[in-house]
């Protein structure tokens, strides 16, 4: 696009996507008289999954608005908590977010996860087929048109990732109800039912078990339970604080 320019001001949260906007908070962008404002924003590096309201000279416009020379555009970030229409809130995570996936499942959040790289088209297609919010740090993936819904994961820290996702979407938390390995639902199980998965020490020490109804994996309050309990309690406390 090499036509007349518009002035684009980004919300602070979005400036991470536009390096040249970080100091002034705004950039000048060329228009061609045909491309939508949404296309212009994406061409500057910002996934539309992260964009809330678009204002042109103070008035809200849709992504399809075709900008003209001299317009002043304000790009806001998504409103929190973000409401996702349609299916019950559930997620799909790409191959790089395995720890986040396990922590969301620990909290009882319906979270699909691909442990191998199945490719961007397949991920976007699954997001649409199952109506799942795709979480990723890949901006290109979040720009795919077949995507049903998506969100950029801003941090590389699993703790911050979890906090941000819970704050943004406010999913219902039902800790200890899902398998962290496959996302299946857990049920109470007797020691005899899971005996083939227990080592001698575990068999002698523990009496309370759960088992995944999908993959059959057994769970008990083992050596890492205190660490998991701390993650759960922190998430529940933050959820209560967020109202």
C-alpha positions in Angstrom: 0.0 0.0 0.0 1.6 3.2 -1.1 -1.3 5.7 -1.1 -2.3 8.6 1.3 -1.5 8.1 5.0 -3.6 7.7 8.1 -2.5 8.1 11.7 -2.8 5.0 13.8 -2.6 5.1 17.6 -2.3 1.8 19.5 -3.3 0.9 23.0 -0.2 0.3 25.2 -0.8 -3.4 25.3 -0.7 -3.6 21.5 2.5 -1.7 21.0 4.6 -4.9 21.5 3.4 -5.9 18.0 4.4 -2.7 16.3 8.1 -1.9 17.1 8.0 1.5 15.5 5.0 2.5 17.6 6.6 1.8 21.0 8.1 5.2 21.6 5.4 7.5 20.2 2.5 5.0 20.6 1.5 5.7 17.1 2.5 5.2 13.4 1.6 6.6 10.0 0.3 4.0 7.6 -0.3 4.2 3.9 -3.8 3.4 2.4 -4.8 2.2 -1.0 -8.5 3.1 -1.0 -9.6 -0.5 -1.2 -8.1 -2.4 1.8 -10.1 -2.6 5.0 -8.9 -1.0 8.3 -8.7 -4.5 9.7 -6.3 -5.5 6.9 -4.2 -2.3 7.6 -4.0 -3.1 11.3 -2.9 -6.7 10.5 -0.3 -5.5 8.0 1.2 -3.5 10.8 1.7 -6.7 12.8 -1.3 -6.7 15.2 -3.5 -9.9 15.2 -7.1 -8.9 15.0 -7.7 -11.4 17.9 -6.1 -8.8 20.1 -8.1 -5.8 18.8 -11.2 -4.4 20.6 -12.8 -1.3 19.3 -11.6 0.7 16.3 -12.2 4.4 16.4 -11.9 6.7 13.4 -11.8 10.4 14.4 -13.5 9.4 17.7 -16.3 7.3 16.2 -16.4 3.5 16.4 -16.1 1.6 13.0 -16.1 -2.0 12.0 -13.0 -3.9 10.8 -14.4 -3.6 7.3 -14.2 0.2 7.3 -12.1 1.4 4.3 -9.8 4.2 5.6 -9.3 7.4 3.7 -6.4 9.9 3.7 -5.9 11.9 6.9 -8.1 9.8 9.2 -7.0 9.4 12.8 -7.4 5.8 14.0 -7.4 4.6 17.6 -6.9 0.9 18.1 -8.0 -0.4 21.5 -7.3 -3.8 23.0 -10.0 -6.4 23.8 -12.2 -5.7 26.7 -11.8 -8.0 29.7 -13.4 -10.3 30.6 -13.6 -11.2 26.9 -16.9 -12.9 26.0 -16.7 -15.6 23.4 -20.1 -16.3 21.7 -21.3 -19.7 20.7 -20.1 -22.9 22.3 -19.2 -23.3 26.0 -15.8 -21.7 26.6 -13.0 -24.2 25.7 -9.5 -23.9 24.4 -7.0 -25.3 21.9 -3.3 -24.8 22.5 -0.5 -25.2 20.0 2.6 -27.4 20.5 4.6 -24.7 22.4 2.2 -24.3 25.3 2.2 -27.8 26.9 2.7 -26.5 30.5 -0.1 -24.0 30.2 -2.3 -26.8 28.8 -1.6 -29.0 31.8 -2.3 -26.2 34.3 -5.6 -25.3 32.6 -6.6 -29.0 32.8 -5.6 -29.1 36.4 -8.1 -26.3 37.0 -10.8 -28.2 35.2 -10.8 -26.1 32.1 -11.6 -27.9 28.8 -8.3 -27.7 27.0 -7.3 -29.5 23.9 -3.5 -29.6 23.1 -1.4 -30.9 20.3 1.8 -32.3 21.6 3.2 -32.6 18.0 3.3 -29.9 15.4 0.3 -30.7 13.1 0.7 -27.4 11.2 -1.2 -24.1 11.2 -4.0 -25.1 8.8 -4.9 -28.2 10.9 -4.9 -26.2 14.1 -7.1 -23.5 12.7 -9.4 -26.0 11.2 -9.8 -27.9 14.5 -10.4 -24.6 16.3 -13.4 -24.0 13.9 -14.6 -27.6 13.9 -14.7 -27.8 17.7 -15.4 -24.1 18.4 -12.3 -23.7 20.6 -10.4 -20.5 21.3 -6.9 -21.1 19.9 -4.1 -19.9 22.2 -0.7 -19.3 20.6 2.3 -17.1 20.5 2.4 -17.4 16.7 0.9 -14.2 15.1 0.7 -15.8 11.7 -1.4 -18.7 13.1 -3.8 -16.2 14.7 -4.3 -14.5 11.3 -5.7 -17.5 9.6 -9.2 -16.9 8.3 -10.6 -20.3 9.1 -9.9 -19.7 12.8 -13.0 -19.7 15.0 -11.5 -17.6 17.8 -8.0 -17.0 19.1 -5.8 -15.1 21.6 -2.2 -14.3 21.7 -0.2 -15.6 24.7 2.0 -12.6 25.6 4.4 -14.1 28.2 6.8 -17.0 28.0 6.4 -17.7 31.7 3.8 -20.5 32.4 2.7 -18.7 35.6 2.1 -15.4 33.8 0.5 -17.2 30.9 -2.0 -18.9 33.2 -2.8 -15.7 35.0 -3.4 -13.8 31.8 -5.7 -16.4 30.2 -7.7 -16.7 33.4 -8.0 -12.9 33.7 -8.9 -12.4 30.0 -11.5 -15.2 29.7 -12.6 -15.9 33.3 -13.4 -19.6 32.6 -15.2 -21.6 35.2 -12.7 -23.4 37.4 -13.4 -27.0 38.5 -10.0 -28.2 39.9 -9.1 -31.8 40.0 -11.8 -32.9 37.5 -9.8 -33.4 34.3 -6.9 -35.5 33.2 -3.8 -33.4 32.8 -2.5 -35.9 30.2 -5.5 -36.1 27.8 -8.2 -33.6 29.0 -10.7 -36.5 29.8 -12.9 -36.3 32.9 -11.9 -37.9 36.1 -13.9 -40.3 38.3 -13.2 -41.7 41.8 -11.5 -45.1 41.6 -10.7 -47.9 44.0 -7.2 -49.1 44.7 -8.0 -52.4 43.0 -9.2 -50.6 39.8 -5.8 -48.9 39.4 -3.6 -51.4 41.0 -1.8 -52.2 37.8 -0.5 -48.6 37.6 0.8 -48.5 41.2 4.3 -49.3 42.4 4.6 -51.1 45.7 5.3 -48.0 47.8 2.4 -46.1 46.3 0.1 -49.1 46.8 1.0 -49.3 50.4 0.9 -45.5 51.1 -2.2 -44.2 49.3 -5.9 -45.1 49.5 -7.7 -42.3 47.6 -7.5 -42.5 43.8 -9.1 -41.0 40.7 -9.0 -42.4 37.1 -9.4 -40.8 33.7 -12.6 -42.0 32.0 -10.9 -41.5 28.6 -7.3 -42.8 28.8 -7.5 -44.7 32.1 -4.6 -42.9 33.8 -4.6 -43.1 37.6 -4.2 -40.1 40.0 -3.4 -39.8 43.6 -1.9 -37.2 46.0 1.7 -38.0 45.3 5.0 -36.2 45.8 4.1 -33.2 43.7 0.6 -32.6 45.1 1.6 -29.6 47.3 3.0 -27.8 44.2 -0.2 -28.5 42.3 -2.3 -27.5 45.2 -0.5 -24.1 45.3 -1.2 -23.5 41.6 -4.9 -24.3 42.2 -5.3 -22.2 45.3 -3.5 -19.2 43.7 -5.8 -19.5 40.7 -9.0 -19.7 42.8 -7.9 -16.8 44.9 -7.3 -14.6 41.8 -10.6 -15.8 40.3 -12.4 -14.7 43.5 -10.6 -11.3 43.4 -11.6 -10.8 39.8 -15.2 -11.4 40.7 
